[in-house]
Amino acid sequence: MSYFDQLVSRGEGHQLFDYHPNGHVQRCQCGQAIFFDNTHCLRCGAELGYHAEQGMLCALKSEKDSSVWRVTSAGPLKDKTFSRCQNLASAAQCNWLVTHGETAPFCSACALNLVVPDLSAPENAEYWHRTEEAKRRLIAQLVMLGLPTVSKTLDPEQGLGFKLLRQIQGGPAVMTGHMDGVITLDVIEADPAHRERVRQNMHEPYRTLLGHFRHESGHYYWDRLVQGSPWLDTFRELFGDERQDYKQSLQKHYSEGPPADWNNTFISSYAASHPWEDWAETWAHYLHMTDTLNVALDFGIKLDTLELKPDQFKTSQLDGCARGNDDQVAFLSFINRWVQLSSVLNVLARSMGQSDIYPFVLTVPSLRKLYMVHSVVADYTNPL
């Protein structure tokens, strides 16, 4: 059963596993709650390692060979042995297990790095640490969705790689973006003060490291899953013709801003700048929604018991949408649960004097675009 099917089934009140997918909240062997980025248990002191393919955070015991660690947690990995990512001892503090011999001494997430920041600059160590935390969350979700995350060093043509850089004073600017399978990110985005200044200057309601990674991964997967595929015509019907001049479109967006009625058709104002950006924004929102809903279910939140019952999207609003290997009813169940959960999260945030956690409104055109993203993922991860 796919990650998405598990998510929808759990949302209907069925418990499929004795552990929680994606490692957001699990239990140590001693019963203490442990979380995705934990390297050791605060109660019993056990060392912890994350296994990406199983989505499990495991208690570990060192073997006589100190580079080998045995899983002591109950479950499908019990008594299996692994090494730990070399970046555990670095500023990245990676807690992942090395599950593929070809990526050693790094885990499957750290092996994607092509360039890391210059750590001779003292503040870069903390920026890199925060950046890697966000990147690991992205990669963990992509793995659980069943999407390809092969390193560009292993597959130069179709692989994925990351350049995590910091602009040198007086040097050229570091541009966050994607090109030919390489995602570049300026790690200064890990500085909350800098990120907030840019967010306000750009009139953005939301700007995070994880959001950057999810957005740029959308460009990568457009190249992998849409370009040159049977989905391309559907993409052009929903998102527009990507062959329009990209540089010119962005210049127009930054000089004139989005159309006045952008929120009727697009999930964000930036999505209105070009069909590629519309796809990347929609892709990022799909990842936001699935991961956050998964975490809520991990914590035992029962959406059916919530008092807030917003208007629901209906299957008729997907009429005419090209269908892949997926279930429209399951997709709409997921979307409607997300609208319910995000509405509650926003009210909770306001009660603390904070901005909305999800400051976006879904419309029918955005719903149809999200459905295409979902269908493309479903076709790849569950081929007929």
Secondary structure, DSSP 8 states (H G I E B T S, - for coil): --HHHHHHHHHTT----SS-GGGSEEE-TTS-EEETT-SB-TTT--EEEEETTTTEEEEEEE-SSTT-EEE-SSSTTTT-EEEE-GGGGSTT---BEE--GGGTTS-TTGGGEEE---TTSHHHHHHHHHHHHHHHHHHHHHHHHT----BTTT-TTT-BEEEEE---TTS-----EEETTEEEEEGGGGSHHHHHHHHHHTT-S---HHHHHHHHHHHHHHHHHTTTSTTHHHHHHHH--TTS-HHHHHHHHHHH-S-TTGGGT-SSTGGGG-HHHHHHHHHHHHHHHHHHHHHHHHTT--GGG-S-------GGGGTT----SS-HHHHHHHHHHHHHHHHHHHHHHHHTT---SS-----HHHHHHHHHHHHHHHHHHS--
